[in-house]
Amino acid sequence: MKACHKIIGFAVLAALGAGSQQALASGFQLVEQNASGLGNAYSGQAAAAENASTIFFNPAGMTYLPGKQFSGSVSAIKPSAEFNNDGNSVAPPLNPLGTNGGDAGGWNYLPAAYFSWQLTQRFWAGIGIAAPFGLKTDYDPTFIGRFQSQKVDLKTYDINPSIAFKFNDVFSLGGGFSYQKSRLSLDRSFSLVLSAAPETVSLNDSSWGWNLGGMLNLGPGTRLGLTYRSAVNYDLTGGVTVAGVGNASAKASVSFPDTAAVAISHQFNDKWQVLGDVTWTHWSKIQNIPLVLTSALGAFPAGTVADTLDFQFKNTYRVGVGVNCRWTDRFMLKFGGAFDTTPVPDFMHRTTFLPDNNRAWLAIGAKFQFDKNSTLDYGYAHLFVNDGGTFRNKGTAVAPGQQGIVSGVYKDKVDIISIQYTYAF
């Protein structure tokens, strides 16, 4: 038991210290909140109720977990984003054009931890610690688009206490609230006469959200899951620093989107199970995000809109199908595929810090049960990201021409490896 407590404590600390990631669902959303779902490309997770990670995907699923259960996972994520100039890029006046910037991706690690507890025959409580949103792109300092972004790092931390109630053998309901903290940092170059200066933007805020889910037992071996996670509204504050120019305080407001999903799980027999889902994300809440100075920065007075992140996002959907094959009493194979649409409406709004596009998932995984208490899940997925057409972004900083024009094509892909340990006690 002491060893188990140490494992739980370590996982909680790791999740709280999670770094940001290249966004792997559409936009900057992160769906990689366990390893048990990765082998199915996260298909049907709102109906799976496989372990305590159901707290994130559908808290009503806790009613299918007897006793106490801990589950912790780590996902190793390798995105790749390579830009190729098409010859139409333009540097700010009197500055060199620069290079393609290398691969803006790199290895990142996303931990998550969950604990569920059956308090009575009908009542459960739990807590999840995860990072539902994140973004990281890091180009070479000589990147053509360095005046728009050279390095972007968005981190979120989400603590999600939840409860669930089993009304009867057919219907369960669960819900919770989230304390979420977000931190954004942006490093880039600021165009000066005959030169450029390093610029840093750093903003943060904390806010609250909630989630609600239901689980319906439709018959022998068939479950239907319905779930909703609310939007989270941020009023980010912090500062802007431009070397040789000065420091200023700044603010920006943004709403991270709400999501809704419907999922199904059907057990054909002792060996075969199929899962599926459709998930909708309300990305159109994000149109543009003004960065407003709240104190003077050089010649720019307080109240100046120093930059506008012009997203013009549209709503998205994700569909997925997964299949599980119980090879032996202790070993299960998992397969899955999914299609995820991008919120980016067109290539004029495809930014250097979020070179997003539609992507298809292909995944495989396995589960091994050591004994009645301990289970290990692991999985691998490859994301095929559309190249799409020519990207062309002029930037939107306060000074016309200050960020130049970035024009070309991105080639993106993602590989994910994940492992998860679950202990029931």
Residue pairs with C-beta under 8 A, 6 or more apart in sequence:
1 425
4 70
4 423
4 425
7 70
7 72
7 421
7 423
8 70
8 72
8 113
8 115
11 70
11 72
11 111
11 113
12 113
12 129
14 72
14 74
14 111
14 113
15 72
15 111
15 112
15 113
15 129
15 130
15 131
15 157
16 129
16 157
17 111
18 109
18 110
18 111
18 112
18 131
18 155
18 157
19 108
19 109
19 110
19 134
19 136
19 155
20 108
20 131
20 134
20 135
20 136
20 153
20 154
20 155
20 156
21 30
21 32
21 77
21 79
21 108
21 110
21 131
21 134
21 135
21 136
22 77
22 79
22 81
22 105
22 108
22 134
22 135
22 136
22 137
22 414
23 29
23 30
23 133
23 134
23 135
23 354
23 356
24 30
24 31
24 32
24 77
24 79
24 383
24 414
24 416
25 31
25 281
25 318
25 340
26 281
26 283
26 316
26 318
26 340
26 341
26 342
26 343
26 356
26 359
27 257
27 281
27 283
27 286
27 313
27 316
27 342
27 343
27 354
27 356
28 133
28 134
28 135
28 154
28 354
29 132
29 133
29 257
29 259
29 281
30 110
30 131
30 132
30 133
30 134
31 42
31 318
32 38
32 42
32 75
32 77
32 110
32 416
32 418
33 53
33 56
33 57
33 73
33 112
33 128
33 130
33 132
34 45
34 51
34 53
34 56
34 71
34 73
34 112
34 114
34 377
34 418
34 420
35 73
35 74
35 75
35 365
35 377
35 378
35 379
35 418
35 419
35 420
36 48
36 50
36 51
36 53
36 71
36 73
36 365
36 367
36 377
36 379
36 420
36 422
37 43
37 45
37 48
37 50
37 53
37 57
37 379
38 75
38 363
38 365
38 377
38 379
38 380
38 381
38 416
38 418
39 322
39 333
39 334
39 335
39 336
39 363
39 364
39 365
39 366
39 367
39 377
39 378
39 379
39 380
40 48
40 275
40 320
40 322
40 323
40 324
40 334
40 335
40 336
40 363
40 365
41 320
41 322
41 336
41 337
41 338
41 361
41 362
41 363
41 381
42 320
42 336
42 338
42 361
43 263
43 275
43 276
43 277
43 320
43 321
43 322
43 336
43 337
43 338
44 225
44 263
44 264
44 265
44 275
44 276
44 277
44 320
44 321
44 322
45 54
45 57
45 58
45 261
45 263
45 275
45 277
46 57
46 58
46 61
46 213
46 225
46 226
46 227
46 261
46 262
46 263
46 277
47 58
47 61
47 215
47 223
47 224
47 225
47 263
47 264
47 265
47 275
47 277
48 54
48 57
48 61
48 225
48 263
48 265
48 275
49 58
49 61
49 62
49 63
49 64
49 65
49 215
49 223
49 225
49 265
51 65
51 69
51 71
51 114
51 375
51 377
51 420
51 422
52 62
52 65
52 69
52 70
52 71
52 114
52 115
52 116
52 126
52 128
52 422
53 71
53 73
53 112
53 114
53 128
53 420
54 60
54 61
54 62
54 64
54 65
54 114
54 116
55 61
55 62
55 114
55 116
55 126
55 127
55 128
55 160
55 162
55 176
56 112
56 114
56 128
56 130
56 132
56 160
57 213
57 225
57 227
57 261
58 174
58 213
58 214
58 215
58 225
58 226
58 227
58 261
58 263
59 126
59 162
59 163
59 164
59 174
59 175
59 176
59 211
59 212
59 213
60 164
60 172
60 173
60 174
60 213
60 214
60 215
60 225
60 227
61 164
61 172
61 174
61 213
61 215
61 225
62 116
62 118
62 124
62 126
62 162
62 164
62 174
63 122
63 124
63 164
63 165
63 166
63 172
63 174
63 215
64 172
64 215
65 116
65 118
65 124
65 424
66 118
66 424
67 117
67 118
67 424
67 425
68 115
68 116
68 117
68 118
68 424
68 425
69 115
69 116
69 117
69 422
69 423
69 424
69 425
70 113
70 114
70 115
70 422
70 423
70 425
71 113
71 114
71 115
71 420
71 421
71 422
71 423
72 111
72 112
72 113
72 114
72 420
72 421
73 111
73 112
73 113
73 377
73 418
73 419
73 420
73 421
74 109
74 110
74 111
74 418
74 419
74 420
75 109
75 110
75 111
75 112
75 416
75 417
75 418
76 107
76 108
76 109
76 416
76 417
76 418
77 107
77 108
77 109
77 110
77 414
77 415
77 416
78 105
78 106
78 107
78 108
78 414
78 415
78 416
79 105
79 106
79 108
79 412
79 413
79 414
80 103
80 105
80 411
80 412
80 413
80 414
81 103
81 104
81 105
81 137
81 355
81 410
81 411
81 412
82 100
82 102
82 103
82 104
82 410
82 411
82 412
83 100
83 101
83 104
83 139
83 143
83 144
83 145
83 352
83 355
83 391
83 406
83 408
83 409
83 410
84 100
84 408
84 409
84 410
84 411
85 100
85 144
85 407
85 408
86 390
86 407
86 408
86 409
87 407
88 392
88 405
88 407
88 408
89 97
89 144
89 404
89 405
89 406
89 407
89 408
90 97
90 404
90 405
90 407
91 97
91 98
91 144
91 147
91 404
92 147
92 191
92 196
92 401
92 402
92 403
92 404
93 191
93 401
94 193
94 194
95 147
95 191
95 195
95 196
95 404
97 144
98 142
98 143
98 144
98 145
98 146
99 140
99 142
99 143
99 144
100 143
100 144
100 408
101 139
101 140
101 142
101 143
101 144
101 145
101 146
102 139
102 140
102 143
104 137
104 138
104 139
104 355
105 137
105 414
106 136
106 138
108 136
110 131
110 134
112 128
112 129
112 130
112 131
113 128
113 129
113 130
114 126
114 127
114 128
114 129
115 126
115 127
116 124
116 125
116 126
117 124
117 125
117 126
118 124
119 125
121 166
122 165
122 166
122 167
123 163
123 164
123 165
123 166
124 163
124 164
124 165
124 166
124 174
125 161
125 162
125 163
125 164
126 161
126 162
126 163
126 164
126 176
127 159
127 160
127 161
127 162
128 158
128 159
128 160
128 162
128 176
129 157
129 158
129 159
129 160
130 158
130 160
131 155
131 156
131 157
131 158
132 156
132 158
132 180
132 229
132 256
133 154
133 156
133 182
133 256
134 154
134 155
134 156
135 152
135 153
135 154
135 353
135 354
136 152
136 153
136 154
137 149
137 151
137 152
137 352
137 353
137 354
137 355
138 150
138 151
138 152
139 145
139 146
139 149
139 150
139 151
139 352
141 150
143 150
143 352
144 404
144 406
144 408
145 352
145 393
145 404
145 406
146 188
146 189
146 196
147 188
147 189
147 190
147 191
147 196
147 395
147 397
147 402
147 403
147 404
148 188
148 351
148 352
148 353
148 393
148 395
148 403
148 404
148 406
149 186
149 187
149 188
149 351
149 352
149 353
150 187
150 188
150 189
151 185
151 186
151 187
151 188
152 184
152 185
152 186
152 187
152 353
153 184
153 185
153 186
154 182
154 183
154 184
155 182
155 183
155 184
156 180
156 181
156 182
156 183
156 256
157 180
157 181
158 178
158 179
158 180
159 178
159 179
159 180
160 176
160 177
160 178
160 211
161 176
161 177
162 174
162 175
162 176
162 211
163 174
163 175
163 176
164 172
164 173
164 174
164 175
165 172
165 173
165 174
166 172
167 173
169 217
170 216
170 217
171 214
171 215
171 216
171 217
172 214
172 215
173 212
173 213
173 214
173 215
174 212
174 213
174 214
174 215
175 210
175 211
175 212
175 213
176 210
176 211
177 208
177 209
177 210
177 211
178 208
178 209
178 210
178 211
178 229
178 232
179 206
179 208
180 206
180 207
180 208
180 209
180 232
180 256
181 204
181 205
181 206
181 207
182 204
182 205
182 206
182 207
182 234
182 236
182 256
183 202
183 203
183 204
184 201
184 202
184 203
184 204
184 236
185 200
185 201
185 202
185 203
186 200
186 201
186 202
186 353
187 198
187 199
187 200
188 199
189 196
189 197
189 198
189 199
190 196
190 197
190 198
190 199
190 242
190 243
190 245
190 402
191 399
191 401
191 402
191 403
191 404
192 244
192 245
197 242
197 243
197 244
197 245
198 242
198 243
199 240
199 241
199 242
199 243
200 240
200 241
201 238
201 239
201 240
201 250
201 291
202 238
202 239
203 236
203 237
203 238
203 250
203 251
203 252
204 236
204 237
204 238
205 234
205 235
205 236
205 237
207 232
207 233
207 234
208 232
209 229
209 230
209 231
209 232
210 229
210 230
211 227
211 228
211 229
211 230
212 227
212 228
213 225
213 226
213 227
213 228
214 225
214 226
214 227
215 223
215 224
215 225
215 226
216 223
216 224
216 225
216 226
217 223
218 224
220 267
221 266
221 267
221 268
222 264
222 265
222 266
222 267
223 264
223 265
223 266
224 262
224 263
224 264
225 261
225 262
225 263
225 264
225 265
225 277
226 261
226 262
226 263
227 260
227 261
227 263
228 258
228 259
228 260
228 261
229 258
229 259
229 260
230 258
231 255
231 256
231 257
231 258
231 282
231 285
232 255
232 256
233 253
233 254
233 255
233 256
234 253
234 254
234 255
234 256
235 251
235 253
236 251
236 252
236 253
236 254
237 249
237 250
237 251
237 294
238 249
238 250
238 251
239 247
239 248
239 249
239 250
240 247
240 248
240 249
240 250
240 291
240 293
240 297
240 306
241 247
241 248
242 297
242 298
245 297
245 298
246 296
246 297
246 298
247 297
248 293
248 294
248 295
248 296
248 297
248 300
248 302
249 293
249 294
249 295
250 291
250 292
250 293
250 294
250 306
251 291
251 292
251 294
252 289
252 290
252 291
252 292
252 309
253 289
254 286
254 289
255 285
255 286
257 281
257 282
257 283
257 285
257 286
258 281
258 282
258 285
259 279
259 280
259 281
259 282
260 279
260 280
261 277
261 278
261 279
261 280
262 277
262 278
263 275
263 276
263 277
263 278
264 275
264 276
264 277
265 273
265 274
265 275
266 273
266 274
266 275
267 273
268 274
270 326
271 325
271 326
272 323
272 324
272 325
272 326
273 323
273 324
273 326
274 321
274 322
274 323
274 324
275 320
275 321
275 322
275 323
275 324
275 336
276 319
276 320
276 321
276 322
277 318
277 319
277 320
278 317
278 318
278 319
279 317
279 318
279 319
280 315
280 316
280 317
281 315
281 316
281 317
281 318
281 343
282 315
283 313
283 314
283 315
283 316
283 343
284 313
284 314
284 315
284 343
285 313
286 311
286 313
286 343
287 311
287 312
287 313
288 308
288 309
288 310
288 311
288 312
289 308
289 309
289 311
290 305
290 307
290 308
290 309
291 305
291 306
291 307
291 308
291 309
292 303
292 304
292 305
292 306
293 300
293 301
293 302
293 303
293 304
293 305
293 306
294 302
294 303
295 302
296 302
297 304
297 306
300 306
300 398
304 398
305 398
306 397
306 398
307 396
307 397
307 398
308 396
309 351
309 396
310 349
310 396
311 343
311 344
311 349
311 351
311 354
312 345
312 349
313 343
313 344
313 345
314 343
314 344
314 345
315 343
316 340
316 341
316 342
316 343
317 341
318 338
318 339
318 340
318 341
319 338
319 339
320 336
320 337
320 338
320 339
320 361
321 336
321 337
321 338
322 334
322 335
322 336
322 337
322 363
323 334
323 335
323 336
324 332
324 333
324 334
324 335
325 332
325 333
325 334
325 335
326 332
327 333
329 369
330 368
330 369
330 370
331 366
331 367
331 368
331 369
332 366
332 367
332 368
333 364
333 365
333 366
334 363
334 364
334 365
334 366
334 367
334 379
335 363
335 364
335 365
336 361
336 362
336 363
336 364
336 365
336 381
337 360
337 361
337 362
337 363
338 360
338 361
338 363
339 358
339 359
339 360
339 361
340 358
340 359
340 360
340 361
341 358
342 356
342 357
342 358
342 359
343 356
344 350
344 354
344 356
344 357
347 388
347 389
347 390
347 391
347 392
348 392
348 393
349 393
350 356
350 357
350 388
350 391
350 393
350 410
351 393
352 393
352 406
355 391
355 410
355 412
357 385
357 386
357 387
357 388
357 410
357 412
358 385
358 386
358 388
359 383
359 384
359 385
359 386
359 412
359 414
360 383
360 384
361 381
361 382
361 383
362 381
362 382
362 384
363 379
363 380
363 381
363 382
364 379
364 380
364 381
365 377
365 378
365 379
365 380
365 418
366 377
366 378
366 379
367 375
367 376
367 377
368 375
368 376
369 375
369 376
370 376
372 424
373 423
373 424
373 425
374 421
374 422
374 423
374 424
375 421
375 422
375 423
376 419
376 420
376 421
376 422
377 418
377 419
377 420
377 422
378 417
378 418
378 419
378 420
379 416
379 417
379 418
380 415
380 416
380 417
380 418
381 414
381 415
381 416
382 413
382 414
382 415
382 416
383 413
383 414
383 415
383 416
384 413
385 412
385 413
385 414
387 409
387 410
387 411
387 412
388 409
388 410
389 409
390 407
390 408
390 409
391 406
391 407
391 408
391 409
391 410
392 405
392 406
392 407
393 405
393 406
393 407
394 403
394 404
394 405
395 402
395 403
395 404
395 405
395 406
396 403
397 403
